[in-house]
Amino acid sequence: MKRQVILTADGSKTIFLPEWNEHYHSKHGAIQEALHVFIKHGLHYTLACHSELDSESKKRISILEIGFGTGLNAFLTALEASKLNLEIDYTGVEAYPVKQEEIKSLNYAESQEEKILFQKLHEAEWAKPAEISSQFTLEKQELFFHQIEAENTFDLIYFDAFGARVQPELWTETIFEIMFKALKSKGILVTYAAKGSVRRAMQAVGFSVKKLPGPPGKREMLRALKGA
């Protein structure tokens, strides 16, 4: 399938699939969307929920990303780990890894230090844990989402699959049951999606789901909690 690297409204780039008329990130701003959905309402919210735990528990979080794609969410999360003095174990699942020539065209990193970090994310071997920094460990898994077998493993899931319009099979009760099992008790799942069918599929497998204001260009998004 043909893929094009394009510029989004906030000046950051993403990949566009003309055949599906689908973007890897919001055309209204790739970085803006990632910061709003996954960092603010995912990572920061999870940290706030852990405030009642002891300090040692609070320092380490395990994250599963559904749709590793360009590595933008992992990159921004690694930067946050450094800012917040937080240790993160990050697993990124991707069935169709992005090509290196496409990665080189992206413009998420600004400083030389950030460029090295972003490069390390993409140079890391698949199916093998890699220490990207002293605070961020990454394991990339080349899998279809229905092949995930983790149980009670993750504090947080970034659900960043292609939209239900083009891949409805990724937004079903079957997939969300796998996500529910993969999360620890009180684990959180965040996604840019807000369709009623998606919310109902989440609720059907046991999630408590809340609508939140969406990123620029989108009215709403969803956050789901296991065990409430």
Secondary structure, 3 states (H helix, E strand, C coil): CCCEEEECCCCCEEEEECCCCEECCCCCCHHHHHHHHHHHHHHHHHHHHHHHCCHHHHCEEEEEEECCCCCHHHHHHHHHHHHHCCEEEEEEECCCCCCHHHHCCCCCCCCHHHHHHHHHHHHCCECCCEEEECCEEEEEECCCHHHCCCCCCEEEEEECCCCCCCCHHHHCHHHHHHHHHHEEEEEEEEECCCCHHHHHHHHHCCEEEEEEECCCCCCEEEEEEECC
